[in-house]
Amino acid sequence: MPSSLVLRTDLGEITLRLLPESAPQTVAYVSKLVDSKIYNGTSFYRSDFVIQFGLHPKKNPHGDMTVNETTYNGVVSNARGTAALAHFDVPDCGSSEVFINLSDNPHLDAAYGGFCVFARVENDPASFATVDAIAAAVKQQGTVGIREIVLQ
């Protein structure tokens, strides 16, 4: 099992440390999506209290998650720098949409069944600088491109 995702964007790289001990099925699901290269050439398109990317509005050929692991192995809170799967109302369990929290968002731990945290931005200044640069750029220009995401 890989230990991290590296997002190579138009504004730099973000390294996300995967958390399989907290969300093993979610990590496996996102890893499958990354392996299939479906995120390559997509973009970050949302910036408010999170930055978000995914296949919006395209359909995910792999289907959505069938389980929401938010509370299965203890809740990992949606704190600044954590990454979680986006989803619609319960009973939806998650889609190809991923967001990175720009601030502490504990309300997301329980809202609509909770948003499962599966990764955390590596504690390195470069990754956090890229997250913040993407947040600012999306607000100004609408999107920031993702060249590729790789497993490491």
Kinemage of the C-alpha trace (Angstrom):
@kinemage 1
@onewidth
@group {chain A} dominant
@subgroup {mainchain}
@vectorlist {calphas} color= white
{ca met a 1} P 0.000 0.000 0.000
{ca pro a 2} L 1.385 3.429 -0.882
{ca ser a 3} L 1.971 5.884 1.941
{ca ser a 4} L 1.216 9.162 0.174
{ca leu a 5} L -0.266 10.989 -2.787
{ca val a 6} L 1.646 13.705 -4.596
{ca leu a 7} L -0.512 16.248 -6.366
{ca arg a 8} L 1.447 18.042 -9.083
{ca thr a 9} L -0.422 21.242 -9.840
{ca asp a 10} L 0.171 24.371 -11.898
{ca leu a 11} L 1.212 26.118 -8.662
{ca gly a 12} L 3.422 23.445 -7.108
{ca glu a 13} L 3.180 20.113 -5.337
{ca ile a 14} L 1.104 18.960 -2.385
{ca thr a 15} L 2.080 15.770 -0.580
{ca leu a 16} L -0.762 14.042 1.253
{ca arg a 17} L 0.106 11.345 3.803
{ca leu a 18} L -2.502 8.570 3.543
{ca leu a 19} L -4.229 7.371 6.736
{ca pro a 20} L -5.078 3.701 6.108
{ca glu a 21} L -5.327 3.015 9.841
{ca ser a 22} L -8.309 5.392 10.021
{ca ala a 23} L -9.966 4.829 6.648
{ca pro a 24} L -8.599 1.719 4.890
{ca gln a 25} L -11.431 1.351 2.360
{ca thr a 26} L -11.393 5.047 1.517
{ca val a 27} L -7.612 5.002 1.032
{ca ala a 28} L -7.963 1.950 -1.245
{ca tyr a 29} L -10.757 3.658 -3.216
{ca val a 30} L -8.832 6.902 -3.753
{ca ser a 31} L -5.680 4.929 -4.586
{ca lys a 32} L -7.634 3.032 -7.271
{ca leu a 33} L -8.819 6.326 -8.749
{ca val a 34} L -5.280 7.730 -8.744
{ca asp a 35} L -3.913 4.509 -10.302
{ca ser a 36} L -6.427 4.850 -13.127
{ca lys a 37} L -5.145 8.412 -13.743
{ca ile a 38} L -8.653 9.906 -13.788
{ca tyr a 39} L -7.498 13.006 -11.885
{ca asn a 40} L -4.726 13.859 -14.334
{ca gly a 41} L -5.703 16.979 -16.258
{ca thr a 42} L -8.514 17.941 -13.854
{ca ser a 43} L -8.471 21.004 -11.627
{ca phe a 44} L -9.197 22.544 -8.278
{ca tyr a 45} L -12.443 24.443 -8.837
{ca arg a 46} L -13.680 25.348 -5.346
{ca ser a 47} L -12.167 27.595 -2.698
{ca asp a 48} L -14.074 28.759 0.366
{ca phe a 49} L -13.385 26.867 3.594
{ca val a 50} L -11.919 23.999 1.525
{ca ile a 51} L -10.220 23.582 -1.836
{ca gln a 52} L -11.825 20.842 -3.902
{ca phe a 53} L -11.006 18.824 -6.991
{ca gly a 54} L -12.417 15.796 -8.757
{ca leu a 55} L -14.308 14.817 -11.857
{ca his a 56} L -16.959 17.511 -11.518
{ca pro a 57} L -19.065 17.499 -13.647
{ca lys a 58} L -17.886 14.253 -15.340
{ca lys a 59} L -19.099 10.861 -14.163
{ca asn a 60} L -16.744 8.616 -12.203
{ca pro a 61} L -16.347 5.366 -14.186
{ca his a 62} L -15.381 3.494 -10.986
{ca gly a 63} L -18.556 4.311 -9.073
{ca asp a 64} L -18.891 5.876 -5.655
{ca met a 65} L -17.870 4.621 -2.224
{ca thr a 66} L -20.262 2.126 -0.667
{ca val a 67} L -19.313 2.829 2.949
{ca asn a 68} L -18.652 5.998 4.932
{ca glu a 69} L -15.764 5.233 7.307
{ca thr a 70} L -15.964 8.528 9.213
{ca thr a 71} L -16.633 6.835 12.570
{ca tyr a 72} L -15.371 3.285 11.931
{ca asn a 73} L -11.909 3.627 13.451
{ca gly a 74} L -12.359 6.747 15.553
{ca val a 75} L -13.068 10.107 14.004
{ca val a 76} L -10.153 11.944 12.431
{ca ser a 77} L -11.369 15.526 12.556
{ca asn a 78} L -11.578 17.726 9.479
{ca ala a 79} L -8.752 19.988 10.641
{ca arg a 80} L -6.631 22.315 8.506
{ca gly a 81} L -4.658 20.274 6.012
{ca thr a 82} L -6.752 17.103 6.189
{ca ala a 83} L -8.231 15.635 3.012
{ca ala a 84} L -11.667 14.030 2.862
{ca leu a 85} L -14.097 12.628 0.322
{ca ala a 86} L -16.965 14.875 -0.637
{ca his a 87} L -20.463 13.417 -0.824
{ca phe a 88} L -24.086 14.378 -1.079
{ca asp a 89} L -26.710 13.811 1.592
{ca val a 90} L -26.860 10.557 3.560
{ca pro a 91} L -26.775 7.734 2.552
{ca asp a 92} L -24.209 8.843 -0.065
{ca cys a 93} L -20.788 7.650 1.134
{ca gly a 94} L -18.368 9.511 -1.115
{ca ser a 95} L -17.502 10.252 -4.692
{ca ser a 96} L -14.408 11.050 -6.719
{ca glu a 97} L -14.522 14.568 -5.285
{ca val a 98} L -11.780 15.313 -2.739
{ca phe a 99} L -11.342 18.381 -0.600
{ca ile a 100} L -8.530 19.730 1.545
{ca asn a 101} L -9.604 21.714 4.593
{ca leu a 102} L -8.252 25.283 4.664
{ca ser a 103} L -9.111 25.677 8.348
{ca asp a 104} L -10.422 23.547 11.185
{ca asn a 105} L -13.931 22.424 10.155
{ca pro a 106} L -15.146 20.140 12.973
{ca his a 107} L -18.752 20.518 11.802
{ca leu a 108} L -17.800 18.288 8.833
{ca asp a 109} L -17.079 15.392 11.217
{ca ala a 110} L -20.818 14.806 11.643
{ca ala a 111} L -22.662 16.857 8.987
{ca tyr a 112} L -24.579 14.642 6.549
{ca gly a 113} L -23.125 11.516 8.147
{ca gly a 114} L -19.609 12.975 8.313
{ca phe a 115} L -16.934 13.521 5.722
{ca cys a 116} L -14.282 10.817 5.961
{ca val a 117} L -10.726 12.080 6.389
{ca phe a 118} L -8.348 9.755 4.552
{ca ala a 119} L -5.151 11.830 4.289
{ca arg a 120} L -3.287 14.778 5.769
{ca val a 121} L -1.015 17.368 4.143
{ca glu a 122} L 2.561 16.508 5.033
{ca asn a 123} L 3.882 18.854 7.654
{ca asp a 124} L 6.126 20.685 5.240
{ca pro a 125} L 5.933 24.389 4.450
{ca ala a 126} L 6.016 23.850 0.670
{ca ser a 127} L 2.839 21.724 0.600
{ca phe a 128} L 0.946 24.176 2.802
{ca ala a 129} L 2.191 27.107 0.704
{ca thr a 130} L 0.822 25.373 -2.402
{ca val a 131} L -2.530 24.720 -0.686
{ca asp a 132} L -2.811 28.410 0.229
{ca ala a 133} L -1.705 29.550 -3.245
{ca ile a 134} L -4.356 27.328 -4.850
{ca ala a 135} L -7.017 28.700 -2.508
{ca ala a 136} L -6.165 32.278 -3.519
{ca ala a 137} L -5.844 31.518 -7.230
{ca val a 138} L -9.153 29.640 -7.475
{ca lys a 139} L -10.903 32.633 -5.903
{ca gln a 140} L -9.318 34.916 -8.520
{ca gln a 141} L -9.329 32.815 -11.692
{ca gly a 142} L -11.801 29.982 -11.066
{ca thr a 143} L -9.540 26.942 -11.413
{ca val a 144} L -5.996 25.656 -10.889
{ca gly a 145} L -4.868 22.742 -13.016
{ca ile a 146} L -3.748 19.365 -11.711
{ca arg a 147} L -1.104 17.932 -14.014
{ca glu a 148} L -1.048 14.554 -12.308
{ca ile a 149} L -1.492 12.770 -9.012
{ca val a 150} L 0.829 9.888 -8.200
{ca leu a 151} L 1.036 7.326 -5.420
{ca gln a 152} L 4.275 6.991 -3.488
